[in-house]
Amino acid sequence: MSFMDKIKGMLKGHEDMADKGIDKGGDYIDQRTGDKYTSQVDTAQDRMRDQFGTRPQDPNNPPHS
């Protein structure tokens, strides 16, 4: 079992809390860097949401299977 699988298992059922943590982490980095790397931070947040399955779904754009 890989490290990512363990994290995903721990987050199961707590996706909303994980999403809030991703947001808070990104906001903290933006604050500390003076919003200098906002684009890169947003990309990293999106990738984390994709990896952990916490991205809010757009009703007009269902997830790919």
mmCIF file of the N, C-alpha and C atoms, coordinates in Angstrom:
data_MODEL
# 
_entry.id   MODEL 
# 
loop_
_atom_site.group_PDB 
_atom_site.id 
_atom_site.type_symbol 
_atom_site.label_atom_id 
_atom_site.label_alt_id 
_atom_site.label_comp_id 
_atom_site.label_asym_id 
_atom_site.label_entity_id 
_atom_site.label_seq_id 
_atom_site.pdbx_PDB_ins_code 
_atom_site.Cartn_x 
_atom_site.Cartn_y 
_atom_site.Cartn_z 
_atom_site.occupancy 
_atom_site.B_iso_or_equiv 
_atom_site.pdbx_formal_charge 
_atom_site.auth_seq_id 
_atom_site.auth_comp_id 
_atom_site.auth_asym_id 
_atom_site.auth_atom_id 
_atom_site.pdbx_PDB_model_num 
ATOM 1   N N  . MET A 1 1  ? 0.848   -1.171 0.000   1.00 0.00 ? 1  MET A N  1 
ATOM 2   C CA . MET A 1 1  ? 0.000   0.000  0.000   1.00 0.00 ? 1  MET A CA 1 
ATOM 3   C C  . MET A 1 1  ? 0.897   1.239  0.000   1.00 0.00 ? 1  MET A C  1 
ATOM 4   N N  . SER A 1 2  ? 0.664   2.104  -0.971  1.00 0.00 ? 2  SER A N  1 
ATOM 5   C CA . SER A 1 2  ? 1.500   3.304  -1.079  1.00 0.00 ? 2  SER A CA 1 
ATOM 6   C C  . SER A 1 2  ? 1.053   4.367  -0.081  1.00 0.00 ? 2  SER A C  1 
ATOM 7   N N  . PHE A 1 3  ? 1.897   5.351  0.085   1.00 0.00 ? 3  PHE A N  1 
ATOM 8   C CA . PHE A 1 3  ? 1.616   6.465  0.992   1.00 0.00 ? 3  PHE A CA 1 
ATOM 9   C C  . PHE A 1 3  ? 0.348   7.199  0.565   1.00 0.00 ? 3  PHE A C  1 
ATOM 10  N N  . MET A 1 4  ? 0.188   7.426  -0.740  1.00 0.00 ? 4  MET A N  1 
ATOM 11  C CA . MET A 1 4  ? -0.997  8.128  -1.240  1.00 0.00 ? 4  MET A CA 1 
ATOM 12  C C  . MET A 1 4  ? -2.264  7.325  -0.956  1.00 0.00 ? 4  MET A C  1 
ATOM 13  N N  . ASP A 1 5  ? -2.196  6.019  -1.082  1.00 0.00 ? 5  ASP A N  1 
ATOM 14  C CA . ASP A 1 5  ? -3.359  5.178  -0.782  1.00 0.00 ? 5  ASP A CA 1 
ATOM 15  C C  . ASP A 1 5  ? -3.752  5.301  0.685   1.00 0.00 ? 5  ASP A C  1 
ATOM 16  N N  . LYS A 1 6  ? -2.764  5.384  1.567   1.00 0.00 ? 6  LYS A N  1 
ATOM 17  C CA . LYS A 1 6  ? -3.041  5.536  2.999   1.00 0.00 ? 6  LYS A CA 1 
ATOM 18  C C  . LYS A 1 6  ? -3.726  6.870  3.277   1.00 0.00 ? 6  LYS A C  1 
ATOM 19  N N  . ILE A 1 7  ? -3.223  7.934  2.642   1.00 0.00 ? 7  ILE A N  1 
ATOM 20  C CA . ILE A 1 7  ? -3.832  9.257  2.839   1.00 0.00 ? 7  ILE A CA 1 
ATOM 21  C C  . ILE A 1 7  ? -5.261  9.264  2.310   1.00 0.00 ? 7  ILE A C  1 
ATOM 22  N N  . LYS A 1 8  ? -5.462  8.697  1.133   1.00 0.00 ? 8  LYS A N  1 
ATOM 23  C CA . LYS A 1 8  ? -6.807  8.648  0.558   1.00 0.00 ? 8  LYS A CA 1 
ATOM 24  C C  . LYS A 1 8  ? -7.753  7.865  1.469   1.00 0.00 ? 8  LYS A C  1 
ATOM 25  N N  . GLY A 1 9  ? -7.264  6.798  2.076   1.00 0.00 ? 9  GLY A N  1 
ATOM 26  C CA . GLY A 1 9  ? -8.073  6.017  2.994   1.00 0.00 ? 9  GLY A CA 1 
ATOM 27  C C  . GLY A 1 9  ? -8.464  6.811  4.228   1.00 0.00 ? 9  GLY A C  1 
ATOM 28  N N  . MET A 1 10 ? -7.529  7.617  4.737   1.00 0.00 ? 10 MET A N  1 
ATOM 29  C CA . MET A 1 10 ? -7.823  8.434  5.914   1.00 0.00 ? 10 MET A CA 1 
ATOM 30  C C  . MET A 1 10 ? -8.819  9.544  5.587   1.00 0.00 ? 10 MET A C  1 
ATOM 31  N N  . LEU A 1 11 ? -8.795  10.034 4.358   1.00 0.00 ? 11 LEU A N  1 
ATOM 32  C CA . LEU A 1 11 ? -9.683  11.139 3.969   1.00 0.00 ? 11 LEU A CA 1 
ATOM 33  C C  . LEU A 1 11 ? -11.089 10.667 3.602   1.00 0.00 ? 11 LEU A C  1 
ATOM 34  N N  . LYS A 1 12 ? -11.256 9.373  3.427   1.00 0.00 ? 12 LYS A N  1 
ATOM 35  C CA . LYS A 1 12 ? -12.559 8.836  3.022   1.00 0.00 ? 12 LYS A CA 1 
ATOM 36  C C  . LYS A 1 12 ? -13.621 9.260  4.025   1.00 0.00 ? 12 LYS A C  1 
ATOM 37  N N  . GLY A 1 13 ? -14.642 9.952  3.535   1.00 0.00 ? 13 GLY A N  1 
ATOM 38  C CA . GLY A 1 13 ? -15.715 10.431 4.385   1.00 0.00 ? 13 GLY A CA 1 
ATOM 39  C C  . GLY A 1 13 ? -15.467 11.817 4.959   1.00 0.00 ? 13 GLY A C  1 
ATOM 40  N N  . HIS A 1 14 ? -14.276 12.352 4.730   1.00 0.00 ? 14 HIS A N  1 
ATOM 41  C CA . HIS A 1 14 ? -13.921 13.678 5.250   1.00 0.00 ? 14 HIS A CA 1 
ATOM 42  C C  . HIS A 1 14 ? -13.436 14.591 4.126   1.00 0.00 ? 14 HIS A C  1 
ATOM 43  N N  . GLU A 1 15 ? -14.004 14.416 2.937   1.00 0.00 ? 15 GLU A N  1 
ATOM 44  C CA . GLU A 1 15 ? -13.562 15.177 1.782   1.00 0.00 ? 15 GLU A CA 1 
ATOM 45  C C  . GLU A 1 15 ? -13.738 16.679 1.967   1.00 0.00 ? 15 GLU A C  1 
ATOM 46  N N  . ASP A 1 16 ? -14.819 17.067 2.648   1.00 0.00 ? 16 ASP A N  1 
ATOM 47  C CA . ASP A 1 16 ? -15.064 18.500 2.850   1.00 0.00 ? 16 ASP A CA 1 
ATOM 48  C C  . ASP A 1 16 ? -13.985 19.121 3.745   1.00 0.00 ? 16 ASP A C  1 
ATOM 49  N N  . MET A 1 17 ? -13.546 18.402 4.758   1.00 0.00 ? 17 MET A N  1 
ATOM 50  C CA . MET A 1 17 ? -12.493 18.907 5.630   1.00 0.00 ? 17 MET A CA 1 
ATOM 51  C C  . MET A 1 17 ? -11.156 18.968 4.892   1.00 0.00 ? 17 MET A C  1 
ATOM 52  N N  . ALA A 1 18 ? -10.890 17.972 4.056   1.00 0.00 ? 18 ALA A N  1 
ATOM 53  C CA . ALA A 1 18 ? -9.654  17.966 3.278   1.00 0.00 ? 18 ALA A CA 1 
ATOM 54  C C  . ALA A 1 18 ? -9.635  19.146 2.315   1.00 0.00 ? 18 ALA A C  1 
ATOM 55  N N  . ASP A 1 19 ? -10.784 19.430 1.702   1.00 0.00 ? 19 ASP A N  1 
ATOM 56  C CA . ASP A 1 19 ? -10.875 20.545 0.765   1.00 0.00 ? 19 ASP A CA 1 
ATOM 57  C C  . ASP A 1 19 ? -10.622 21.874 1.481   1.00 0.00 ? 19 ASP A C  1 
ATOM 58  N N  . LYS A 1 20 ? -11.163 22.012 2.686   1.00 0.00 ? 20 LYS A N  1 
ATOM 59  C CA . LYS A 1 20 ? -10.916 23.232 3.468   1.00 0.00 ? 20 LYS A CA 1 
ATOM 60  C C  . LYS A 1 20 ? -9.438  23.350 3.811   1.00 0.00 ? 20 LYS A C  1 
ATOM 61  N N  . GLY A 1 21 ? -8.794  22.246 4.130   1.00 0.00 ? 21 GLY A N  1 
ATOM 62  C CA . GLY A 1 21 ? -7.371  22.259 4.438   1.00 0.00 ? 21 GLY A CA 1 
ATOM 63  C C  . GLY A 1 21 ? -6.529  22.655 3.238   1.00 0.00 ? 21 GLY A C  1 
ATOM 64  N N  . ILE A 1 22 ? -6.906  22.174 2.069   1.00 0.00 ? 22 ILE A N  1 
ATOM 65  C CA . ILE A 1 22 ? -6.203  22.549 0.845   1.00 0.00 ? 22 ILE A CA 1 
ATOM 66  C C  . ILE A 1 22 ? -6.343  24.046 0.603   1.00 0.00 ? 22 ILE A C  1 
ATOM 67  N N  . ASP A 1 23 ? -7.556  24.574 0.810   1.00 0.00 ? 23 ASP A N  1 
ATOM 68  C CA . ASP A 1 23 ? -7.785  26.015 0.647   1.00 0.00 ? 23 ASP A CA 1 
ATOM 69  C C  . ASP A 1 23 ? -6.963  26.825 1.644   1.00 0.00 ? 23 ASP A C  1 
ATOM 70  N N  . LYS A 1 24 ? -6.977  26.415 2.904   1.00 0.00 ? 24 LYS A N  1 
ATOM 71  C CA . LYS A 1 24 ? -6.242  27.150 3.933   1.00 0.00 ? 24 LYS A CA 1 
ATOM 72  C C  . LYS A 1 24 ? -4.739  27.120 3.665   1.00 0.00 ? 24 LYS A C  1 
ATOM 73  N N  . GLY A 1 25 ? -4.240  25.976 3.245   1.00 0.00 ? 25 GLY A N  1 
ATOM 74  C CA . GLY A 1 25 ? -2.819  25.872 2.931   1.00 0.00 ? 25 GLY A CA 1 
ATOM 75  C C  . GLY A 1 25 ? -2.421  26.787 1.785   1.00 0.00 ? 25 GLY A C  1 
ATOM 76  N N  . GLY A 1 26 ? -3.245  26.810 0.739   1.00 0.00 ? 26 GLY A N  1 
ATOM 77  C CA . GLY A 1 26 ? -2.972  27.688 -0.390  1.00 0.00 ? 26 GLY A CA 1 
ATOM 78  C C  . GLY A 1 26 ? -3.053  29.152 -0.008  1.00 0.00 ? 26 GLY A C  1 
ATOM 79  N N  . ASP A 1 27 ? -4.047  29.498 0.803   1.00 0.00 ? 27 ASP A N  1 
ATOM 80  C CA . ASP A 1 27 ? -4.185  30.883 1.259   1.00 0.00 ? 27 ASP A CA 1 
ATOM 81  C C  . ASP A 1 27 ? -2.976  31.306 2.096   1.00 0.00 ? 27 ASP A C  1 
ATOM 82  N N  . TYR A 1 28 ? -2.485  30.397 2.933   1.00 0.00 ? 28 TYR A N  1 
ATOM 83  C CA . TYR A 1 28 ? -1.321  30.693 3.763   1.00 0.00 ? 28 TYR A CA 1 
ATOM 84  C C  . TYR A 1 28 ? -0.088  30.953 2.886   1.00 0.00 ? 28 TYR A C  1 
ATOM 85  N N  . ILE A 1 29 ? 0.109   30.109 1.895   1.00 0.00 ? 29 ILE A N  1 
ATOM 86  C CA . ILE A 1 29 ? 1.257   30.294 1.007   1.00 0.00 ? 29 ILE A CA 1 
ATOM 87  C C  . ILE A 1 29 ? 1.129   31.605 0.246   1.00 0.00 ? 29 ILE A C  1 
ATOM 88  N N  . ASP A 1 30 ? -0.072  31.917 -0.240  1.00 0.00 ? 30 ASP A N  1 
ATOM 89  C CA . ASP A 1 30 ? -0.285  33.192 -0.934  1.00 0.00 ? 30 ASP A CA 1 
ATOM 90  C C  . ASP A 1 30 ? 0.036   34.367 -0.016  1.00 0.00 ? 30 ASP A C  1 
ATOM 91  N N  . GLN A 1 31 ? -0.399  34.287 1.223   1.00 0.00 ? 31 GLN A N  1 
ATOM 92  C CA . GLN A 1 31 ? -0.139  35.366 2.181   1.00 0.00 ? 31 GLN A CA 1 
ATOM 93  C C  . GLN A 1 31 ? 1.363   35.526 2.422   1.00 0.00 ? 31 GLN A C  1 
ATOM 94  N N  . ARG A 1 32 ? 2.040   34.416 2.635   1.00 0.00 ? 32 ARG A N  1 
ATOM 95  C CA . ARG A 1 32 ? 3.465   34.466 2.953   1.00 0.00 ? 32 ARG A CA 1 
ATOM 96  C C  . ARG A 1 32 ? 4.312   34.940 1.771   1.00 0.00 ? 32 ARG A C  1 
ATOM 97  N N  . THR A 1 33 ? 3.843   34.705 0.546   1.00 0.00 ? 33 THR A N  1 
ATOM 98  C CA . THR A 1 33 ? 4.613   35.094 -0.633  1.00 0.00 ? 33 THR A CA 1 
ATOM 99  C C  . THR A 1 33 ? 4.109   36.390 -1.249  1.00 0.00 ? 33 THR A C  1 
ATOM 100 N N  . GLY A 1 34 ? 3.148   37.035 -0.612  1.00 0.00 ? 34 GLY A N  1 
ATOM 101 C CA . GLY A 1 34 ? 2.607   38.279 -1.133  1.00 0.00 ? 34 GLY A CA 1 
ATOM 102 C C  . GLY A 1 34 ? 1.874   38.089 -2.453  1.00 0.00 ? 34 GLY A C  1 
ATOM 103 N N  . ASP A 1 35 ? 1.204   36.970 -2.613  1.00 0.00 ? 35 ASP A N  1 
ATOM 104 C CA . ASP A 1 35 ? 0.450   36.625 -3.836  1.00 0.00 ? 35 ASP A CA 1 
ATOM 105 C C  . ASP A 1 35 ? 1.333   36.585 -5.084  1.00 0.00 ? 35 ASP A C  1 
ATOM 106 N N  . LYS A 1 36 ? 2.614   36.391 -4.900  1.00 0.00 ? 36 LYS A N  1 
ATOM 107 C CA . LYS A 1 36 ? 3.544   36.364 -6.030  1.00 0.00 ? 36 LYS A CA 1 
ATOM 108 C C  . LYS A 1 36 ? 3.373   35.101 -6.874  1.00 0.00 ? 36 LYS A C  1 
ATOM 109 N N  . TYR A 1 37 ? 2.970   34.014 -6.245  1.00 0.00 ? 37 TYR A N  1 
ATOM 110 C CA . TYR A 1 37 ? 2.878   32.728 -6.933  1.00 0.00 ? 37 TYR A CA 1 
ATOM 111 C C  . TYR A 1 37 ? 1.443   32.186 -6.947  1.00 0.00 ? 37 TYR A C  1 
ATOM 112 N N  . THR A 1 38 ? 0.471   33.068 -7.013  1.00 0.00 ? 38 THR A N  1 
ATOM 113 C CA . THR A 1 38 ? -0.936  32.665 -6.925  1.00 0.00 ? 38 THR A CA 1 
ATOM 114 C C  . THR A 1 38 ? -1.297  31.646 -7.995  1.00 0.00 ? 38 THR A C  1 
ATOM 115 N N  . SER A 1 39 ? -0.849  31.852 -9.198  1.00 0.00 ? 39 SER A N  1 
ATOM 116 C CA . SER A 1 39 ? -1.166  30.935 -10.293 1.00 0.00 ? 39 SER A CA 1 
ATOM 117 C C  . SER A 1 39 ? -0.642  29.530 -10.010 1.00 0.00 ? 39 SER A C  1 
ATOM 118 N N  . GLN A 1 40 ? 0.608   29.437 -9.557  1.00 0.00 ? 40 GLN A N  1 
ATOM 119 C CA . GLN A 1 40 ? 1.194   28.136 -9.258  1.00 0.00 ? 40 GLN A CA 1 
ATOM 120 C C  . GLN A 1 40 ? 0.513   27.478 -8.066  1.00 0.00 ? 40 GLN A C  1 
ATOM 121 N N  . VAL A 1 41 ? 0.151   28.274 -7.063  1.00 0.00 ? 41 VAL A N  1 
ATOM 122 C CA . VAL A 1 41 ? -0.529  27.735 -5.881  1.00 0.00 ? 41 VAL A CA 1 
ATOM 123 C C  . VAL A 1 41 ? -1.894  27.192 -6.278  1.00 0.00 ? 41 VAL A C  1 
ATOM 124 N N  . ASP A 1 42 ? -2.624  27.925 -7.121  1.00 0.00 ? 42 ASP A N  1 
ATOM 125 C CA . ASP A 1 42 ? -3.934  27.460 -7.575  1.00 0.00 ? 42 ASP A CA 1 
ATOM 126 C C  . ASP A 1 42 ? -3.820  26.149 -8.345  1.00 0.00 ? 42 ASP A C  1 
ATOM 127 N N  . THR A 1 43 ? -2.797  26.044 -9.174  1.00 0.00 ? 43 THR A N  1 
ATOM 128 C CA . THR A 1 43 ? -2.575  24.804 -9.924  1.00 0.00 ? 43 THR A CA 1 
ATOM 129 C C  . THR A 1 43 ? -2.289  23.647 -8.971  1.00 0.00 ? 43 THR A C  1 
ATOM 130 N N  . ALA A 1 44 ? -1.461  23.893 -7.965  1.00 0.00 ? 44 ALA A N  1 
ATOM 131 C CA . ALA A 1 44 ? -1.140  22.850 -6.984  1.00 0.00 ? 44 ALA A CA 1 
ATOM 132 C C  . ALA A 1 44 ? -2.392  22.433 -6.211  1.00 0.00 ? 44 ALA A C  1 
ATOM 133 N N  . GLN A 1 45 ? -3.237  23.409 -5.844  1.00 0.00 ? 45 GLN A N  1 
ATOM 134 C CA . GLN A 1 45 ? -4.472  23.092 -5.130  1.00 0.00 ? 45 GLN A CA 1 
ATOM 135 C C  . GLN A 1 45 ? -5.378  22.230 -6.006  1.00 0.00 ? 45 GLN A C  1 
ATOM 136 N N  . ASP A 1 46 ? -5.501  22.572 -7.274  1.00 0.00 ? 46 ASP A N  1 
ATOM 137 C CA . ASP A 1 46 ? -6.334  21.779 -8.185  1.00 0.00 ? 46 ASP A CA 1 
ATOM 138 C C  . ASP A 1 46 ? -5.810  20.358 -8.320  1.00 0.00 ? 46 ASP A C  1 
ATOM 139 N N  . ARG A 1 47 ? -4.501  20.208 -8.412  1.00 0.00 ? 47 ARG A N  1 
ATOM 140 C CA . ARG A 1 47 ? -3.914  18.865 -8.534  1.00 0.00 ? 47 ARG A CA 1 
ATOM 141 C C  . ARG A 1 47 ? -4.122  18.049 -7.263  1.00 0.00 ? 47 ARG A C  1 
ATOM 142 N N  . MET A 1 48 ? -4.028  18.701 -6.113  1.00 0.00 ? 48 MET A N  1 
ATOM 143 C CA . MET A 1 48 ? -4.277  17.986 -4.859  1.00 0.00 ? 48 MET A CA 1 
ATOM 144 C C  . MET A 1 48 ? -5.730  17.537 -4.782  1.00 0.00 ? 48 MET A C  1 
ATOM 145 N N  . ARG A 1 49 ? -6.647  18.408 -5.199  1.00 0.00 ? 49 ARG A N  1 
ATOM 146 C CA . ARG A 1 49 ? -8.066  18.035 -5.190  1.00 0.00 ? 49 ARG A CA 1 
ATOM 147 C C  . ARG A 1 49 ? -8.318  16.867 -6.133  1.00 0.00 ? 49 ARG A C  1 
ATOM 148 N N  . ASP A 1 50 ? -7.680  16.873 -7.299  1.00 0.00 ? 50 ASP A N  1 
ATOM 149 C CA . ASP A 1 50 ? -7.822  15.764 -8.239  1.00 0.00 ? 50 ASP A CA 1 
ATOM 150 C C  . ASP A 1 50 ? -7.268  14.482 -7.640  1.00 0.00 ? 50 ASP A C  1 
ATOM 151 N N  . GLN A 1 51 ? -6.118  14.574 -7.011  1.00 0.00 ? 51 GLN A N  1 
ATOM 152 C CA . GLN A 1 51 ? -5.457  13.399 -6.442  1.00 0.00 ? 51 GLN A CA 1 
ATOM 153 C C  . GLN A 1 51 ? -6.272  12.788 -5.300  1.00 0.00 ? 51 GLN A C  1 
ATOM 154 N N  . PHE A 1 52 ? -6.841  13.645 -4.447  1.00 0.00 ? 52 PHE A N  1 
ATOM 155 C CA . PHE A 1 52 ? -7.584  13.160 -3.290  1.00 0.00 ? 52 PHE A CA 1 
ATOM 156 C C  . PHE A 1 52 ? -9.069  13.011 -3.560  1.00 0.00 ? 52 PHE A C  1 
ATOM 157 N N  . GLY A 1 53 ? -9.521  13.423 -4.735  1.00 0.00 ? 53 GLY A N  1 
ATOM 158 C CA . GLY A 1 53 ? -10.934 13.284 -5.080  1.00 0.00 ? 53 GLY A CA 1 
ATOM 159 C C  . GLY A 1 53 ? -11.827 14.234 -4.315  1.00 0.00 ? 53 GLY A C  1 
ATOM 160 N N  . THR A 1 54 ? -11.334 15.428 -4.008  1.00 0.00 ? 54 THR A N  1 
ATOM 161 C CA . THR A 1 54 ? -12.133 16.378 -3.233  1.00 0.00 ? 54 THR A CA 1 
ATOM 162 C C  . THR A 1 54 ? -12.621 17.551 -4.061  1.00 0.00 ? 54 THR A C  1 
ATOM 163 N N  . ARG A 1 55 ? -12.367 17.535 -5.368  1.00 0.00 ? 55 ARG A N  1 
ATOM 164 C CA . ARG A 1 55 ? -12.781 18.646 -6.216  1.00 0.00 ? 55 ARG A CA 1 
ATOM 165 C C  . ARG A 1 55 ? -14.306 18.688 -6.302  1.00 0.00 ? 55 ARG A C  1 
ATOM 166 N N  . PRO A 1 56 ? -14.902 19.843 -6.001  1.00 0.00 ? 56 PRO A N  1 
ATOM 167 C CA . PRO A 1 56 ? -16.356 19.971 -6.149  1.00 0.00 ? 56 PRO A CA 1 
ATOM 168 C C  . PRO A 1 56 ? -16.746 19.757 -7.609  1.00 0.00 ? 56 PRO A C  1 
ATOM 169 N N  . GLN A 1 57 ? -17.801 19.004 -7.822  1.00 0.00 ? 57 GLN A N  1 
ATOM 170 C CA . GLN A 1 57 ? -18.204 18.671 -9.179  1.00 0.00 ? 57 GLN A CA 1 
ATOM 171 C C  . GLN A 1 57 ? -19.113 19.732 -9.772  1.00 0.00 ? 57 GLN A C  1 
ATOM 172 N N  . ASP A 1 58 ? -18.819 20.091 -10.999 1.00 0.00 ? 58 ASP A N  1 
ATOM 173 C CA . ASP A 1 58 ? -19.651 21.006 -11.777 1.00 0.00 ? 58 ASP A CA 1 
ATOM 174 C C  . ASP A 1 58 ? -20.769 20.165 -12.395 1.00 0.00 ? 58 ASP A C  1 
ATOM 175 N N  . PRO A 1 59 ? -22.041 20.501 -12.150 1.00 0.00 ? 59 PRO A N  1 
ATOM 176 C CA . PRO A 1 59 ? -23.139 19.699 -12.693 1.00 0.00 ? 59 PRO A CA 1 
ATOM 177 C C  . PRO A 1 59 ? -23.119 19.623 -14.220 1.00 0.00 ? 59 PRO A C  1 
ATOM 178 N N  . ASN A 1 60 ? -22.529 20.596 -14.874 1.00 0.00 ? 60 ASN A N  1 
ATOM 179 C CA . ASN A 1 60 ? -22.474 20.593 -16.342 1.00 0.00 ? 60 ASN A CA 1 
ATOM 180 C C  . ASN A 1 60 ? -21.254 19.867 -16.874 1.00 0.00 ? 60 ASN A C  1 
ATOM 181 N N  . ASN A 1 61 ? -20.341 19.459 -15.975 1.00 0.00 ? 61 ASN A N  1 
ATOM 182 C CA . ASN A 1 61 ? -19.121 18.791 -16.383 1.00 0.00 ? 61 ASN A CA 1 
ATOM 183 C C  . ASN A 1 61 ? -18.836 17.623 -15.439 1.00 0.00 ? 61 ASN A C  1 
ATOM 184 N N  . PRO A 1 62 ? -19.490 16.461 -15.653 1.00 0.00 ? 62 PRO A N  1 
ATOM 185 C CA . PRO A 1 62 ? -19.302 15.324 -14.739 1.00 0.00 ? 62 PRO A CA 1 
ATOM 186 C C  . PRO A 1 62 ? -17.876 14.789 -14.807 1.00 0.00 ? 62 PRO A C  1 
ATOM 187 N N  . PRO A 1 63 ? -17.429 14.066 -13.771 1.00 0.00 ? 63 PRO A N  1 
ATOM 188 C CA . PRO A 1 63 ? -16.069 13.533 -13.749 1.00 0.00 ? 63 PRO A CA 1 
ATOM 189 C C  . PRO A 1 63 ? -15.886 12.481 -14.835 1.00 0.00 ? 63 PRO A C  1 
ATOM 190 N N  . HIS A 1 64 ? -14.656 12.335 -15.286 1.00 0.00 ? 64 HIS A N  1 
ATOM 191 C CA . HIS A 1 64 ? -14.317 11.315 -16.283 1.00 0.00 ? 64 HIS A CA 1 
ATOM 192 C C  . HIS A 1 64 ? -14.108 10.006 -15.557 1.00 0.00 ? 64 HIS A C  1 
ATOM 193 N N  . SER A 1 65 ? -14.553 8.918  -16.183 1.00 0.00 ? 65 SER A N  1 
ATOM 194 C CA . SER A 1 65 ? -14.362 7.608  -15.548 1.00 0.00 ? 65 SER A CA 1 
ATOM 195 C C  . SER A 1 65 ? -13.436 6.752  -16.332 1.00 0.00 ? 65 SER A C  1 
# 
